[in-house]
């Protein structure tokens, strides 16, 4: 690699080299299983590309090093409402000399863009969408990696994924996907591991043949079982949601178990970040509740950010507002449930 990097808050800090990058591509993608699979598919389409992991709140800052690349492909990065205009302006500026491809499946902010380089579809995961956008550059076997991403993001019931699954032994694919997903979750913010894993994945190497992945997945399974038992003991329930604080384990899985053992429709896992004095949260819903829409209102009211999908979302809230945020979100979920019941009854 012609670029030195040092780690800052889980993402690399970049210093540009003097070498020309006009014949090279840059991929910025999310660090979860869908993002890693999307990035692997994009890397398969653009083998010379450099790959880095980013987030909705970090992508604008990370685009500072995109100048001079021939192609910039962004995968599975939701557009943050607060930085929507600044992000658009930066991408439009880059698009004068760079081929921009922005692929995402999250709901768009109200103030967003009608541009040909944005590919947005809420009906599928980012991995499936990335494959479809870049299909002309891909071997059809890379659909298998798109299926891994779909399983990891709970989007494995779309028409295309169901059709593609007919070309494989479904049991084998779910085994490979489960191994990959468990390893990625267990490694958390270890982006160097994810970058090393992404390269063989982009060449359609099955996860169980990627060095250390099966062993890490097995460690992850043991850790998840211990986490499940902790949450069963420590979960707290409000009227409409259940939460666990600092679960010391996987956030998304913790939210699922919080909803289950708290016997509520929405589960929340919250971790305190001392350096920012905030709580980062993962939320999961098994009720007819649009978490993305509720969080965009309730989180903003408490000086935070939030959003994602209807049934799976995230939020960051200042620590001083955390308790009030939980109470207001609990009330908002109750009001939403009341509307659903009212519509059902009147129907």
Helices and strands as residue ranges (DSSP letters): E 4-8, E 11-15, E 25-29, H 33-45, E 50-53, H 59-62, G 63-65, E 71-75, G 81-83, H 84-95, E 99-104, E 118-120, H 126-133, G 135-137, G 140-142, H 143-152, H 159-165, H 170-187, H 191-202, G 207-209, H 213-234, E 236-237, E 241-245, H 251-262, E 266-273, E 278-285, H 291-301, E 305-308, E 312-318, G 319-321, H 322-346
